[in-house]
Amino acid sequence: MTGTLHAPLRVEFDYTRSLGPVLSRFMTGLRDRTIVGARASDGRVIVPPVEYDPLTHQPPTEFVEVGPGGTVSTWSWVSEPVPDQPLEKPFAFALVLLDGADTPMLHAVEVAEPSAMHTGMRVTARWVEEPAGHIRDIACFVPEDDASVVESGGFEARKLAPQPPEKDPVSGIVTPVRLDYTYAASPEESRFLRGLEEGRLLAQRCPKCHKVYIPPRGACPVDGVPTTDEIELPDKGIVTTFCIVNVPFLGQRITPPYVSAYVLLDGADIAFLHLILGADADEVRMGMRVEAVWRPREEWSTTIENIDHFRPTGEPDADYETFKAHL
Amino acid sequence: MRDVAVVGFAQRQMREMEGSPTCVELLVPIFAELFESTGWTKSDVDFWCSGSSDYLAGRSFSFVSAVDAIGALPPVVESHVEMDAAWAMYEAWVKISMGEADTALVYGFGKSSAGQLRRTLALQLDPYVLGPLWPDTVSIAALQARLGLEQGQWDEKEMASVVARSRASGADNPYAVVAGETSVDELLAEQMYADPLRKHDCAPVSDGAAAVVLAAEDRATETVARPAWITGIEHRADGQSLGLRDLTRSPSTAGAAAALGGSGGVNGVDTAELYAPFSHQELILRRELGLSDSVSVNPSGGVLCGNPMFAAGLVRVGEAANRVMAGTSDRALAHATSGPALQQNLLCLLEGRS
C-alpha cells in the first residue's frame, strides 16, 4: 500500500461570545424583529452598529431603527454554497443599504437566478419564525415585490430611546462552528499506523543522534533531519510517569479511577501515552515493567487502539537512573 | 536601528500535498536548501519565526509540531504568528533591527486543501455579524469586484489581462500550480463562478511552504554577494466592518506606501510582487501604490498561479528578494495581504547595493 493515510476529521464547537452594550442593543433589536443602527459622530447611521465610533473611538450613544427594506449596493452570486450559509441553494450575498442607514450591511438575498439580481434593487428582511437575538434571526433578504409586507416609501429613521429595552436584553450569542477536514497522517505516521494493523510497532531512528522515536516523526526534533532508519520495537516497556484520572469528562470510556501513563518501549527514546490496567491505581509506579494487551486480531486496523491497554509484567522495576533522561 | 537584508529564500508549492498539515516534510528540505545556499548551520540562526493557522490545519498547535523540522534541542529562540509568514518576517526584522538577534529564519506553511479553504477563512471575520453568515472569501471578493466594475473603476478585460499576464509569467516559475499562455478573449469566454468572478479570477487553492533568511549588516554581506536590503517595511489594517470600508480602495495599502522608507519609497521600484488573490485586487493595489506601467508586476506569476495560504505573502518577499540578489532588480517591492478583501496590507522594499 502506498500514499499517506487519510481520515475525515470534524472540528466542532459552539462559538460563545458575550455582548457589550452596543451589540447587545443590535441583537436585542433582532430578537424583537427590528434592525438597529447607531449614529456616528459624523452623523452617519452605521448598521450593524460598531462598538466604537470610527472617528472618535467613543462608544455610540444614539441608536435608530432602520429597514427592514433597503437597496442592494453590490452583490455576488454564490453558485456553490458551502455548509451553514444562510441558504442551501445558490443565492446572492449582498451589501444592503437599509432605509435610514448610511452604511450597508452584509446578508444573503434569496432569488432563483443571478439574472434576478441587480445593484439598486429593493429588498427586505425575511425573519425566522423564532428570533433569538442573533444575526441569523434575519433568514435572508428577499426582493421587496416578493415580500408579504411591503414598506412604503419616504422612510425616516426612527430614533430610539437612549436606554436599551428593559425587557430581557440579549447578552450573548452562540454560533455553532463545524469544520470538516480530510486529515492526512505524515508518511512516517502512515507507516507506523500500517504496522499496527499487522501487530507491529514500527519506530524510526535518527541517523544523526541515533534516538529512536515511536510514533516516528517527520524529522528528528533534536537534529531536524528526516528519521529514515526504520526499526521494530517489542511491545514491552516501562512506565516513566503517570497520572491517576479521577475526574469524569465527556466521552470518557473507562470508569475512574484509572491510570494514564507514559509507556517507554524497550529500545525507544520517547514514551507515548497509553492506559494501564491490571493493577490497582495505587500500585502503579514509575519504572514499573508493562506489556501490551492487544485486542483480538480480527479487530485490528490502522490505529494505536489495537493495543487495548498495557498491564504489569511482574518483572522487577527499572532503576530510576535508566529512564530519568526520558522524563 | 541596524540594516537588515534577505539573504536566502526557498519554497515549495503544490495543488495538493499528500502529507500532514504540519508540513514538516516540506520544511525539512526547505531548511536544508537554505543551509546549503547560505553555508550556515542551525546554530547560525539566532531567531526562528513562523506563520501558519490551526484552522487551516484542522488541529491545535500545528506550529509546535512544525518546530520538529528545526531540531529544537538545544532550545532555540522561536516565535509564531497566526498570520501569513510575511508578518512573521516583520517580527524578525524588528528583532534584528533592535539588535536582539543577528540572523533569523522565517517560515510559513499551509495545507489549504485539508479543509474547504473559502469557508474556513470565514473564521477570520467579525464573529458577531459577519462570521455567522459564513460569507466565503470568494463571495466577499466578488462583492468588491462588482463595485469597481459597476462604478467604472475597472472592467472585465482589465481583470482578464491580469490573469493572462500572471499565467504567462508563471510559465517560467517551477513552483506555479497554474500557468501557461492564454488570451483575454479565451478567459472571458469562460463561465461565471461567483458572478462577477470567473474561476481564473481567483487564486487556486494550493498547499505549500516557504522560508526566508534574514541577516544584519556584516552577517548579510558575508553570506551573499548581493543581499536584498530591507529599506522600508510597513503594515496597516483597515477596519473589520465591511460596510464601513470603500471596498474599491485600499487605504491601508496607500497608508503603508506613504510611510515606507528607503530612497523614495515605492517610487522608482522596477519590480513589484503583489499578493492579489483576486484579479481585480491587483488593479486596486497598483492604483494605491501608484505603480507605473514600466514596473514588472508579479514576474513570478503571483498568487493567481499558486497561493499556499500563510506562506504566499512571504513568497512575495522571497521572489522580490531573489531578483535583487540575482541582480535583475535594483529596487523591488513586496506586498502581502491578510483578511477579507485586502483588509490588511504589508509592504516591504528591497534594494541592492552596488
Chai-1 contact restraints between the chains, C-beta under 6 A:
chainA,res_idxA,chainB,res_idxB,connection_type,confidence,min_distance_angstrom,max_distance_angstrom,comment,restraint_id
A,T4,B,E18,contact,1.0,0.0,6.0,A-B,restraint_1
A,T4,B,G19,contact,1.0,0.0,6.0,A-B,restraint_2
A,L9,B,G58,contact,1.0,0.0,6.0,A-B,restraint_3
A,V11,B,G58,contact,1.0,0.0,6.0,A-B,restraint_4
A,L23,B,Y128,contact,1.0,0.0,6.0,A-B,restraint_5
A,P48,B,V129,contact,1.0,0.0,6.0,A-B,restraint_6
A,V50,B,S241,contact,1.0,0.0,6.0,A-B,restraint_7
A,P54,B,L244,contact,1.0,0.0,6.0,A-B,restraint_8
A,T74,B,L143,contact,1.0,0.0,6.0,A-B,restraint_9
A,T74,B,R146,contact,1.0,0.0,6.0,A-B,restraint_10
A,T74,B,L147,contact,1.0,0.0,6.0,A-B,restraint_11
A,S76,B,S139,contact,1.0,0.0,6.0,A-B,restraint_12
A,S76,B,A142,contact,1.0,0.0,6.0,A-B,restraint_13
A,S76,B,L143,contact,1.0,0.0,6.0,A-B,restraint_14
A,S76,B,A194,contact,1.0,0.0,6.0,A-B,restraint_15
A,W77,B,D195,contact,1.0,0.0,6.0,A-B,restraint_16
A,V78,B,S139,contact,1.0,0.0,6.0,A-B,restraint_17
A,V82,B,Q116,contact,1.0,0.0,6.0,A-B,restraint_18
A,V82,B,R119,contact,1.0,0.0,6.0,A-B,restraint_19
A,V82,B,D136,contact,1.0,0.0,6.0,A-B,restraint_20
A,D84,B,W134,contact,1.0,0.0,6.0,A-B,restraint_21
A,Q85,B,W134,contact,1.0,0.0,6.0,A-B,restraint_22
A,P86,B,L133,contact,1.0,0.0,6.0,A-B,restraint_23
A,F93,B,P135,contact,1.0,0.0,6.0,A-B,restraint_24
A,F93,B,S139,contact,1.0,0.0,6.0,A-B,restraint_25
A,L95,B,L143,contact,1.0,0.0,6.0,A-B,restraint_26
A,T103,B,G243,contact,1.0,0.0,6.0,A-B,restraint_27
A,T103,B,L244,contact,1.0,0.0,6.0,A-B,restraint_28
A,P104,B,G243,contact,1.0,0.0,6.0,A-B,restraint_29
A,M105,B,G243,contact,1.0,0.0,6.0,A-B,restraint_30
A,L106,B,L242,contact,1.0,0.0,6.0,A-B,restraint_31
A,P114,B,D195,contact,1.0,0.0,6.0,A-B,restraint_32
A,T119,B,E150,contact,1.0,0.0,6.0,A-B,restraint_33
A,I135,B,V129,contact,1.0,0.0,6.0,A-B,restraint_34
A,I135,B,P132,contact,1.0,0.0,6.0,A-B,restraint_35
A,R136,B,P132,contact,1.0,0.0,6.0,A-B,restraint_36
A,T175,B,P132,contact,1.0,0.0,6.0,A-B,restraint_37
A,L179,B,G115,contact,1.0,0.0,6.0,A-B,restraint_38
A,Y181,B,G58,contact,1.0,0.0,6.0,A-B,restraint_39
A,Y181,B,A114,contact,1.0,0.0,6.0,A-B,restraint_40
A,Y181,B,G115,contact,1.0,0.0,6.0,A-B,restraint_41
A,Y183,B,G58,contact,1.0,0.0,6.0,A-B,restraint_42
A,A184,B,S20,contact,1.0,0.0,6.0,A-B,restraint_43
A,A185,B,S20,contact,1.0,0.0,6.0,A-B,restraint_44
A,S186,B,G19,contact,1.0,0.0,6.0,A-B,restraint_45
A,S186,B,S20,contact,1.0,0.0,6.0,A-B,restraint_46
A,R217,B,D68,contact,1.0,0.0,6.0,A-B,restraint_47
A,G218,B,V24,contact,1.0,0.0,6.0,A-B,restraint_48
A,G218,B,E25,contact,1.0,0.0,6.0,A-B,restraint_49
A,A219,B,V24,contact,1.0,0.0,6.0,A-B,restraint_50
A,A219,B,V28,contact,1.0,0.0,6.0,A-B,restraint_51
A,A219,B,D68,contact,1.0,0.0,6.0,A-B,restraint_52
A,A219,B,A69,contact,1.0,0.0,6.0,A-B,restraint_53
A,P221,B,D68,contact,1.0,0.0,6.0,A-B,restraint_54
A,V222,B,G71,contact,1.0,0.0,6.0,A-B,restraint_55
A,V222,B,L73,contact,1.0,0.0,6.0,A-B,restraint_56
A,D223,B,G71,contact,1.0,0.0,6.0,A-B,restraint_57
A,G224,B,A69,contact,1.0,0.0,6.0,A-B,restraint_58
A,G224,B,I70,contact,1.0,0.0,6.0,A-B,restraint_59
A,G224,B,G71,contact,1.0,0.0,6.0,A-B,restraint_60
A,P226,B,V28,contact,1.0,0.0,6.0,A-B,restraint_61
